[in-house]
Amino acid sequence: MRKLFWGGIHPEGHKDLSRGAAPVPAPLPAQVVLPMLQHIGAACTPVVKVGDQVRLGQKIGDGEGVCAPIHASVSGKVVAVEPRPHPNGQDVLSVVIENDYMDTPDDTLKPHLTHKDLSAEEILRIIRDAGIVGMGGATFPTDVKAFSALGQVDYVIINACECEPYITADDTLLCTYPEQVTRGTEILLHALTPRHTVIAVEDNKQEAIRILGEALPKAGPIELRVLPTRYPQGAEKQLIQAVTGRQVPPGKLPAAVGCAVFNAATAAAVYQAVYEGKPVTRRIVTVTGDGAAAPKNLIVRIGATFQQTLEAAGGMSEETQKVLSGGPMMGVAQKGLSVPVLKGTNAILCLKGAAPQAQTPTCIRCAKCVSVCPMHLQPLYLYRFAQAGNLRELERLHLTDCIECGSCAYSCPGQLPLVERFRRGKQQLKEANRA
């Protein structure tokens, strides 16, 4: 029986712009800027100082609690430890390293010949030491998620849907390095011992489906599940419902329904940490959009700036009006190009035309936003109470369950800035609860 999540939309994919070729290593940057905040949770504290010589893969920042360490993505000299622009729009304490172009490796993280001799606790420690986070954009520390799933889940789902328009980073990963994804999945399976392990892919990735099908043993413990293309299928709760039919209750985490979801790039990073002894120092980034000169996928060092990454892809058109970190639905527009590529940066999107703005955005009570909301929310009422600052009603209507997918704004004929207002409402709720 086919399972579907509630709501959802079918925006144009635009994936053919960057799809079809293996990822190209971007030229090494002269400097890298490594913010101490590249994950959901507490910011790291630098463990290096100006003047220190560091090696490729050396830990340069760490913290306690929900936190993932940061590693040097080049070898060289620390030239600054100071606030620098971050893709989230704020200035964040960052370590700046001048590249010596030697890539002298740090050997703190040791490679293993097999994962089968490792306990779950040892695997989770390696994952943390490698600084692995949700690399589909969520950036939740992977060791924390896996620890909360120990003994609690019967489904492990590898999210290879990549439902956001334009982005093909995971698609390229699946086609070029399928064994990293499948073997990383085996490591997670070994640690969490679920009854079912599924790699979920949308049906608009036919080449990746073919390659994965060949890479996976026919009678193995990992199932390849092909899902109909639909946005936002890559969102955690929607993917769980599409794969298992289970619905995560409001305010709960996937473990509440026996599921744990990991991004395909995260699984590949787990493989690299265990078998190659490599922390997260680089990732595949899609440079795309009608404003990009030559859309493609690049292997980029963490900390390289957007400017350097765009130049490695041939630059962008003078007619480009907007550059986003991420895709058009959930991406964040950037004020400048000096911001760095982070662990969760899966795309740099260059757009020539700005989205049309209504002079007087008006709700016409058509309820289209209600019909497409994948979280069963009522965006028209959430918008009204957010405008009025009525935090009690926002709480009652579960604003914090909003995943900011943009389906409501995409479908709104009145062109209401729904997602923007919901983000502000969430911040107001957070501040009120803190007070």
C-alpha positions as CSV (number, residue, x, y, z in Angstrom):
1,M,0.0,0.0,0.0
2,R,1.4,3.4,-1.0
3,K,1.8,5.8,1.9
4,L,1.6,9.6,1.4
5,F,2.2,12.5,3.7
6,W,-0.4,15.2,4.1
7,G,-0.2,18.3,1.9
8,G,2.8,19.1,-0.2
9,I,3.4,20.8,-3.6
10,H,5.1,20.1,-6.9
11,P,7.4,23.1,-7.8
12,E,9.5,23.0,-10.9
13,G,12.7,21.0,-10.2
14,H,15.3,22.8,-12.3
15,K,17.7,20.0,-11.4
16,D,19.0,19.4,-15.0
17,L,21.0,22.6,-14.7
18,S,23.6,21.0,-12.5
19,R,22.9,17.2,-12.8
20,G,24.9,14.7,-14.8
21,A,28.6,15.1,-14.1
22,A,30.9,14.0,-11.3
23,P,31.7,16.7,-8.7
24,V,34.8,18.8,-9.4
25,P,37.2,19.7,-6.6
26,A,37.2,23.5,-6.2
27,P,40.7,25.2,-6.1
28,L,42.1,25.4,-2.6
29,P,41.3,28.8,-1.0
30,A,44.1,31.0,0.3
31,Q,42.2,31.4,3.6
32,V,39.3,29.6,5.2
33,V,36.9,31.1,7.7
34,L,35.6,28.5,10.1
35,P,32.6,29.7,12.3
36,M,32.3,28.1,15.7
37,L,28.6,27.6,15.0
38,Q,28.0,25.0,12.2
39,H,25.3,23.0,14.0
40,I,22.1,23.2,15.9
41,G,23.1,23.6,19.6
42,A,25.7,25.4,21.6
43,A,28.5,27.2,19.8
44,C,32.0,25.8,20.0
45,T,34.8,27.5,21.9
46,P,38.1,27.9,19.9
47,V,40.9,25.6,21.1
48,V,43.5,27.3,19.0
49,K,44.9,30.9,19.1
50,V,46.4,33.4,16.6
51,G,49.8,32.3,15.5
52,D,49.2,28.5,16.0
53,Q,50.1,26.1,13.2
54,V,47.3,23.7,12.5
55,R,47.1,20.5,10.4
56,L,44.3,19.4,8.0
57,G,41.6,17.8,10.1
58,Q,42.9,19.1,13.5
59,K,40.2,20.0,16.0
60,I,40.1,23.8,16.4
61,G,36.8,24.2,18.3
62,D,34.7,22.1,20.7
63,G,32.1,22.5,23.4
64,E,29.8,20.5,25.7
65,G,26.2,19.3,25.4
66,V,24.5,19.5,22.0
67,C,27.6,20.4,20.0
68,A,29.8,19.1,17.2
69,P,33.5,19.9,17.1
70,I,35.0,22.0,14.2
71,H,38.1,20.9,12.3
72,A,40.7,22.7,10.2
73,S,39.9,22.2,6.5
74,V,43.4,23.2,5.4
75,S,46.8,23.1,7.1
76,G,48.4,26.4,7.8
77,K,48.6,29.3,10.3
78,V,45.7,30.7,12.5
79,V,45.7,34.4,11.5
80,A,42.5,35.5,13.4
81,V,40.0,34.4,15.9
82,E,37.2,37.0,15.7
83,P,33.6,37.5,14.7
84,R,33.0,37.1,10.9
85,P,29.8,37.2,8.8
86,H,27.8,33.9,8.9
87,P,25.2,32.7,6.3
88,N,22.6,33.1,9.1
89,G,23.0,36.9,8.8
90,Q,24.8,37.4,12.0
91,D,28.5,37.8,13.0
92,V,29.8,34.6,14.6
93,L,33.1,33.9,16.3
94,S,35.3,32.3,13.7
95,V,38.8,30.8,13.3
96,V,40.6,32.1,10.2
97,I,43.4,29.9,8.8
98,E,45.9,31.0,6.2
99,N,46.5,28.0,3.9
100,D,50.1,26.7,3.4
101,Y,48.9,24.5,0.6
102,M,50.6,21.5,2.1
103,D,47.5,19.7,3.4
104,T,49.6,18.2,6.2
105,P,47.2,15.7,7.8
106,D,46.3,15.4,11.4
107,D,46.3,11.8,12.6
108,T,44.2,12.1,15.7
109,L,41.2,10.3,14.1
110,K,42.4,6.7,13.3
111,P,40.9,4.7,10.3
112,H,39.5,1.3,11.0
113,L,39.7,-1.8,8.8
114,T,36.1,-2.8,9.7
115,H,33.2,-1.4,11.7
116,K,32.0,-4.8,12.8
117,D,34.5,-5.0,15.7
118,L,33.3,-1.6,17.1
119,S,30.6,-1.2,19.7
120,A,27.8,1.2,19.3
121,E,29.4,3.5,21.9
122,E,32.7,3.5,19.9
123,I,31.0,4.3,16.7
124,L,29.1,7.2,18.3
125,R,32.4,8.5,19.7
126,I,34.0,8.4,16.3
127,I,31.0,10.2,14.8
128,R,31.3,13.0,17.4
129,D,35.1,13.2,17.1
130,A,34.6,13.7,13.4
131,G,32.2,16.6,13.9
132,I,29.4,15.0,11.8
133,V,26.1,16.8,11.7
134,G,23.0,16.5,9.5
135,M,24.4,17.5,6.2
136,G,21.1,18.0,4.4
137,G,20.9,21.4,6.0
138,A,19.4,20.6,9.4
139,T,22.9,20.3,11.0
140,F,21.8,18.5,14.2
141,P,24.8,16.7,15.7
142,T,24.6,13.1,14.4
143,D,26.0,11.5,17.6
144,V,23.3,13.0,19.7
145,K,20.6,11.8,17.3
146,A,22.1,8.3,17.2
147,F,22.5,8.2,21.0
148,S,18.8,9.1,21.5
149,A,17.9,6.3,19.0
150,L,19.9,3.5,20.7
151,G,17.5,0.7,21.6
152,Q,14.5,2.9,20.7
153,V,14.0,2.5,16.9
154,D,13.1,-0.3,14.6
155,Y,13.5,1.8,11.4
156,V,16.6,3.6,10.2
157,I,15.9,5.8,7.1
158,I,18.6,7.3,4.9
159,N,17.2,10.4,3.4
160,A,18.3,10.7,-0.2
161,C,15.1,12.4,-1.5
162,E,16.7,15.9,-1.9
163,C,13.2,17.3,-2.7
164,E,14.3,21.0,-2.8
165,P,14.3,22.4,-6.3
166,Y,17.7,23.1,-8.1
167,I,19.8,21.1,-5.6
168,T,21.7,18.0,-6.8
169,A,24.5,17.6,-4.3
170,D,23.1,14.3,-2.8
171,D,22.1,13.1,-6.3
172,T,25.7,13.6,-7.4
173,L,27.0,11.9,-4.2
174,L,24.8,8.8,-4.9
175,C,25.9,8.6,-8.5
176,T,29.6,9.1,-7.8
177,Y,30.3,7.6,-4.4
178,P,27.4,5.1,-3.8
179,E,29.6,2.8,-1.7
180,Q,30.3,5.6,0.8
181,V,26.5,6.0,1.3
182,T,25.8,2.3,1.5
183,R,28.7,1.4,3.8
184,G,28.0,4.4,6.0
185,T,24.4,3.1,6.2
186,E,25.8,-0.3,7.3
187,I,27.8,1.3,10.1
188,L,24.6,3.1,11.4
189,L,22.7,-0.2,11.1
190,H,25.4,-2.0,13.1
191,A,25.2,0.7,15.9
192,L,21.4,1.0,16.1
193,T,20.4,-2.6,15.2
194,P,17.0,-1.7,13.6
195,R,14.7,-4.3,12.1
196,H,14.3,-2.2,8.9
197,T,16.8,-0.1,7.1
198,V,15.6,2.0,4.1
199,I,17.4,4.3,1.7
200,A,14.6,6.5,0.4
201,V,15.0,8.2,-3.1
202,E,12.5,10.2,-5.1
203,D,11.7,8.9,-8.6
204,N,13.2,11.9,-10.3
205,K,16.7,10.5,-9.7
206,Q,16.7,7.5,-12.1
207,E,20.5,7.3,-12.6
208,A,21.1,7.3,-8.8
209,I,18.4,4.7,-8.4
210,R,20.1,2.4,-11.0
211,I,23.6,2.9,-9.4
212,L,22.3,2.3,-5.9
213,G,20.4,-0.8,-7.0
214,E,23.6,-2.2,-8.3
215,A,25.6,-1.3,-5.2
216,L,23.2,-2.8,-2.7
217,P,23.2,-6.6,-2.2
218,K,19.9,-8.1,-3.6
219,A,19.1,-10.0,-0.4
220,G,20.9,-7.6,2.0
221,P,19.4,-5.8,5.1
222,I,19.1,-2.4,3.3
223,E,16.0,-1.7,1.2
224,L,16.0,0.8,-1.6
225,R,12.6,2.6,-1.5
226,V,11.7,4.7,-4.5
227,L,9.1,7.4,-3.6
228,P,7.0,9.7,-5.9
229,T,8.5,13.1,-6.3
230,R,6.8,15.6,-4.0
231,Y,7.9,18.5,-1.9
232,P,8.7,18.5,1.1
233,Q,9.2,14.8,1.1
234,G,12.8,15.2,2.4
235,A,11.5,16.7,5.6
236,E,12.1,14.3,8.5
237,K,8.5,13.8,9.6
238,Q,7.1,13.7,6.1
239,L,9.6,11.1,5.0
240,I,8.8,8.9,8.0
241,Q,5.1,9.0,7.1
242,A,5.9,8.2,3.4
243,V,8.1,5.3,4.3
244,T,6.4,3.7,7.3
245,G,2.9,5.2,7.5
246,R,3.6,6.5,11.0
247,Q,3.0,10.1,12.1
248,V,5.3,11.8,14.6
249,P,3.0,13.5,17.2
250,P,3.2,17.3,17.6
251,G,6.2,18.3,19.7
252,K,7.8,14.8,19.5
253,L,10.9,13.5,17.9
254,P,11.1,10.6,15.3
255,A,12.3,8.2,18.0
256,A,8.8,8.5,19.5
257,V,7.5,6.4,16.6
258,G,10.5,4.1,16.4
259,C,12.4,5.9,13.6
260,A,15.7,7.6,13.1
261,V,16.5,9.6,9.9
262,F,19.9,10.4,8.5
263,N,20.8,12.3,5.4
264,A,22.7,10.5,2.6
265,A,25.7,12.9,2.9
266,T,25.7,12.2,6.6
267,A,25.9,8.5,6.0
268,A,28.9,9.1,3.6
269,A,30.6,11.2,6.3
270,V,30.2,8.4,8.8
271,Y,31.9,6.0,6.4
272,Q,34.8,8.5,5.9
273,A,35.2,8.9,9.7
274,V,35.3,5.2,10.4
275,Y,37.1,3.8,7.4
276,E,39.3,6.7,6.4
277,G,39.8,8.5,9.7
278,K,38.6,11.8,8.2
279,P,36.5,14.5,10.0
280,V,34.2,16.8,8.1
281,T,36.5,19.2,6.3
282,R,34.8,19.3,2.8
283,R,31.5,18.6,1.2
284,I,29.7,18.6,-2.2
285,V,28.0,21.9,-3.0
286,T,25.6,22.6,-5.9
287,V,26.3,26.0,-7.5
288,T,23.2,26.6,-9.7
289,G,20.5,28.9,-10.8
290,D,19.8,31.0,-13.9
291,G,22.4,33.5,-12.6
292,A,25.2,30.9,-12.4
293,A,27.6,31.0,-15.3
294,A,28.2,27.2,-15.4
295,P,26.0,25.3,-12.9
296,K,27.8,22.3,-11.4
297,N,28.6,20.4,-8.3
298,L,31.9,21.2,-6.5
299,I,33.8,19.5,-3.7
300,V,34.5,22.5,-1.5
301,R,36.6,22.9,1.6
302,I,34.5,24.0,4.6
303,G,35.3,27.7,5.3
304,A,35.8,28.7,1.6
305,T,33.8,31.8,0.9
306,F,30.7,31.9,-1.4
307,Q,32.8,34.3,-3.6
308,Q,35.6,31.8,-4.0
309,T,33.1,28.9,-4.6
310,L,31.2,30.9,-7.2
311,E,34.5,31.8,-9.0
312,A,35.4,28.1,-9.1
313,A,32.1,27.5,-10.9
314,G,32.8,30.2,-13.5
315,G,31.2,33.1,-11.6
316,M,27.7,34.5,-11.9
317,S,25.8,36.8,-14.3
318,E,25.8,40.6,-13.7
319,E,22.0,40.3,-13.8
320,T,21.9,38.1,-10.7
321,Q,19.7,39.8,-8.1
322,K,19.7,37.3,-5.3
323,V,22.1,34.7,-3.9
324,L,20.8,32.1,-1.5
325,S,22.4,29.6,0.8
326,G,20.3,26.5,0.0
327,G,17.4,26.1,-2.3
328,P,14.5,28.5,-3.3
329,M,12.0,27.2,-0.8
330,M,14.0,27.1,2.4
331,G,17.3,28.8,1.5
332,V,18.5,32.0,3.2
333,A,19.2,35.1,1.0
334,Q,22.7,36.5,1.6
335,K,23.8,40.1,2.2
336,G,27.3,39.4,0.7
337,L,29.5,36.8,-0.7
338,S,32.2,36.8,2.1
339,V,30.2,34.3,4.1
340,P,31.8,30.8,4.3
341,V,30.6,27.4,3.1
342,L,29.5,25.4,6.2
343,K,28.9,21.7,6.9
344,G,25.2,22.2,6.1
345,T,25.7,24.3,2.9
346,N,24.4,22.0,0.2
347,A,23.8,24.7,-2.5
348,I,24.6,28.3,-3.5
349,L,21.7,29.4,-5.7
350,C,22.0,32.5,-8.0
351,L,18.8,34.0,-9.3
352,K,18.4,36.7,-11.8
353,G,14.8,37.6,-11.2
354,A,13.5,38.5,-7.7
355,A,10.2,37.0,-6.7
356,P,7.3,39.4,-7.4
357,Q,6.2,41.3,-4.3
358,A,2.6,42.3,-3.8
359,Q,2.1,45.9,-2.9
360,T,-0.6,45.0,-0.4
361,P,-0.4,41.3,0.6
362,T,-3.9,40.2,1.4
363,C,-5.4,37.0,2.7
364,I,-8.4,36.1,0.5
365,R,-9.3,33.1,2.8
366,C,-9.0,30.6,0.0
367,A,-7.5,28.0,2.4
368,K,-4.9,26.9,-0.2
369,C,-2.2,27.2,2.5
370,V,-4.2,24.8,4.8
371,S,-4.5,22.2,2.0
372,V,-0.7,22.2,1.3
373,C,0.7,22.4,4.8
374,P,2.4,19.1,5.4
375,M,2.2,19.6,9.2
376,H,-1.6,19.9,9.4
377,L,-1.3,23.6,10.5
378,Q,-3.5,26.5,9.7
379,P,-1.2,29.1,8.2
380,L,-3.9,31.7,7.6
381,Y,-4.7,31.9,11.3
382,L,-1.0,31.6,12.4
383,Y,-0.3,34.6,10.2
384,R,-3.2,36.6,11.6
385,F,-2.1,35.9,15.3
386,A,1.6,36.4,14.4
387,Q,0.7,39.9,13.0
388,A,-1.2,40.7,16.2
389,G,1.5,39.4,18.5
390,N,-0.9,36.9,20.1
391,L,1.6,34.4,21.5
392,R,-1.0,32.4,23.4
393,E,-2.8,31.6,20.2
394,L,0.4,30.9,18.3
395,E,1.2,28.3,21.0
396,R,-2.2,26.8,20.9
397,L,-2.0,26.4,17.1
398,H,1.4,24.8,17.3
399,L,3.5,27.4,15.5
400,T,6.7,25.6,16.7
401,D,5.7,22.6,14.6
402,C,6.1,24.6,11.4
403,I,9.0,23.3,9.4
404,E,9.3,26.5,7.3
405,C,9.1,24.5,4.1
406,G,7.5,27.4,2.2
407,S,4.6,25.4,0.7
408,C,2.1,27.8,2.1
409,A,3.8,30.9,0.7
410,Y,4.4,29.2,-2.6
411,S,0.6,28.5,-2.9
412,C,-0.7,31.8,-1.6
413,P,-2.4,33.9,-4.2
414,G,-2.4,36.9,-1.9
415,Q,1.5,36.7,-1.7
416,L,1.6,36.9,2.1
417,P,5.1,36.7,3.6
418,L,4.0,33.7,5.6
419,V,7.4,31.9,6.4
420,E,9.1,35.2,7.2
421,R,6.4,36.1,9.7
422,F,6.4,32.6,11.2
423,R,10.1,32.7,11.8
424,R,9.7,36.0,13.7
425,G,6.8,34.5,15.6
426,K,8.9,31.5,16.7
427,Q,11.6,33.8,17.9
428,Q,9.1,35.8,19.9
429,L,7.8,32.6,21.5
430,K,11.3,31.5,22.3
431,E,12.1,34.8,24.0
432,A,8.8,34.8,25.9
433,N,9.5,31.3,27.2
434,R,13.0,32.2,28.2
435,A,11.7,35.3,30.1
